[in-house]
Amino acid sequence: MHQFRELGPSRTSTSISEIIPAIFEGKVDTLFLQNREDVWGNYNENMASVDVHDQRRNGSISLMNLAAVKVIEQNGKAYLVEDEFMPDKNSKINAVFRY
């Protein structure tokens, strides 16, 4: 978590619309996911576009689960973090980029 704060905005993100495509490009090293929370929506890999839903809908997927699984598959790290310990508390998902 110290790494997130030290690296700054060029190597970190709190935007799920930026984080998910970056994961599929292999750019994300570490994810911090807010425990007991979720972000619902869909990801179109061909268009690299994220559609976030306000709540779970028919056909929605857990974007946080998708992110965690993909990062782990790429030898990255994913941590479930309590709200008060999230690097940026304004987002349910925080990422540290590899480069």
PyMOL commands that set and color helices and strands:
alter all, ss='L'
color gray80, all
select helices_A, chain A and resi 2-7+16-24+63-73+83-85
alter helices_A, ss='H'
color red, helices_A
select strands_A, chain A and resi 12-13+28-34+40-44+49-53+61-62+77-81+93-97
alter strands_A, ss='S'
color yellow, strands_A
deselect
rebuild
show_as cartoon
